[in-house]
Amino acid sequence: MTTKLTIILSAAILLAGCAPVTIGRINADPSRYRNQTVHVTGTVTNSVGLMGKGGYQLDDNTGKIYVISGKGVPSRGSRVTVTGRVTQGAEVLGTAVGVAIREQGHQVK
């Protein structure tokens, strides 16, 4: 019984750490989210891809953030949920950006 309770509590803690967050929150306090895995949902406003790699900009009405992808790039106007790690000092499409998400995966809605 104690083992099951431990597993359930551990799963709850892990899932709480992976809760969706707004882009505005990430941009307002990037050091808090640096190197953490986050989930964000928004609309792709700009994208560039080549041979399954590239980047795109995501807007969730609280802010915009660049996403660096090695698994394909969704088209402009797509609504996506992204899971990835927050990084600082990234370079996207030849432009230095303060905060970006290095994508682990995305799901088009």
N, C-alpha and C positions, 0 to 999 in steps of 0.2 A: 504494500500500500504506500509506503514512504517513497519507494522508487518511482511509482507512477506520479505522485505529487511533485517530486523533484523534476521529472521530465516535463510535466505540464507547466510548472513555474518557469523553467528554463526556456521553453518554447514561447511563453508569453513575453518574457523579457527580450528575447531575440526579435520577435515580431514588433514589439513596441519600438525598438531601435530602427526598424525599417519602415516606419510609418511615412506616408506621403508628407512632403514639405513643400512650401511655396518657393518659387524662384526669388521673390522679393526678400524672403527670410535669409536665403543663402547669400544674396548680394549684400544685404545689410550687415551680416556678421560672418564673412567667409572663413575666418579663422576657427570659428566654432564647428564648421562642417568639413574643414580641410581633412582629406584622406578618409572621410567617412562615406559609407555607401548610403545613397539617398534614392528616393523615388519621386519623380516629378512628372506631372501631366500638363501638356500644353499643345499649342499649334505650331507647326514648323513654319517659320517666316522666311527662311532662306536656307538653301542647301547646296552643297557641292560634293560630288562623289566621283571616284574613279576606281574601277576594278574592285568594288566592294569596300572601299575605304573613303573617308572624307570627314566632313563636319556639317553641322546644321545649327541654326539658331532656333531656340524654343521660347515661346511666349505664353505665359499663363495668366495674363492680365495683372500680375503683381510685379512683373519684370521680365527681362530677357536674359538668356544665358546660352553660351555656345556649348555644343555637345560634340565631342571627338569620337568618331565611330570607326571601328575596324570590321564591322559586321553589316555593312550596307547602310545607305542613307535614305530615309523616307523623303518623299517628294513634298514640295512646298504646298502648304494648306492642309497637310495630314494632321490628324489629332493623334498624338502618341503618348505613351507612358514610358519613361526612361528609368532604368536602374543603372547607377554608376557611381564612381568615386569623384568627389569634388577635388579639383586641383587648382592651384594658383600659379600664375605666371606662364600660362599656356600660350602657344602661338597657333592661331587658326586662320587658314587661308592667307597666310603671310602677314596677319595682323596680330600684334600682341594684345591679349585680353587678360584682365585681372583674375577672372574666375571662370572655370569651365568644368564640365562633367566629362570624365573619361568613361564612355559607355561600356557597360558589361552586357547590356541587352536592351531592346526596346520592343514595344508592342503597339502596332497601329490599330486604332479603334475605329 
